[in-house]
Amino acid sequence: MDSILIVGGNGFLGSYLAAAAGRLGLRVCVVGTAPSAKVARVDYARADIGDADAMASVFRAVCPRYVVNASAIADIDYAEQRPEEALRVNAYGAEICAKLAAKYDARHVFFSSDAVFDGIKAAYSESDATNPCNYYGRTKELAEQMVAAANPDAVIARVSLLLGRSSGNSGVVDPVRRKLQAGGIVYSNSDQIRTPIDIYTLADATFELLARQECSGLIHLACAEAASKLEICRDIAQGFGCDPERVQPYPEGSARGAKRHSNGVLSVAKAAQVLKQTRLPTLEQTITRAMQGR
């Protein structure tokens, strides 16, 4: 039985990938820093991605056929406030993981972000120059360079905004639902345009790319259309039978924290050609699938 190592497998995306990998019949090992795995029926290794010795021990024990790095300090404000930690996890940890995947000749997917771009252009392709506007984006930019140098066969998948069901504060869908059903008002950004992707489609694409030995390098994984975060949240509200006008733009002058890029629109022309089994959905299909949990 082939084994898959999912680093950051206790996170929103990582935990779903771990569960999906198990359903595909893979032997799953999750790496995280919590006391135990969030997903049942997986092996668990407690290790810090930034600790080269600890990660080397994990790889020796698992000898993975596939490696997915979904680990990141993704909170943009947290990364700005704690740059050394963000750099260690997002960039140096990514390099450690990529080097070890290459050493074990394992297919490797690393997740990056649209935050590597400045948000000025209408839509970004894989060949466009990076120019991040915050520290989180800079750690991802550096990570891409390190992963590509350490493991030229790795897939570096950029994503814009992840949507999906979650018991926590991830995935947009359930935080919006809980707030509205409790009678509250949801505030979102009308000036931040994204090309979201539901984690279920993203998982399908990830496993297809892992299976395609000839695929490597940068690829954008997103839906085929763009919308503001405000519009996305209003569509989610309407899908739950709530008044979409209860999703409001943030009041002018209320912005706090690190700068965000305004335009995170990723061109998926390359992915549409590369992916043979996974169809990249429309915006409506993405939101529907995210709300339905598949």
Secondary structure, DSSP 8 states (H G I E B T S, - for coil): --EEEEETTTSHHHHHHHHHHHHTT-EEEEEESSSS-SSSS-EEEE--TT-HHHHHHHHHHH--SEEEE------HHHHHH-HHHHIIIIIIHHHHHHHHHHHTT-EEEEEEEGGGS-S-SSSB-TTS----SSHHHHHHHHHHHHHHHH-TT-EEEEESEEE---SSS-SSHHHHHHHHHTT--EEE-SS-EE-EEEHHHHHHHHHHHHH-TT--EEEE---S--EEHHHHHHHHHHHTT--GGGEEE--TT---SS---SEE-B--HHHHHH-SS-----HHHHHHHHHHT-
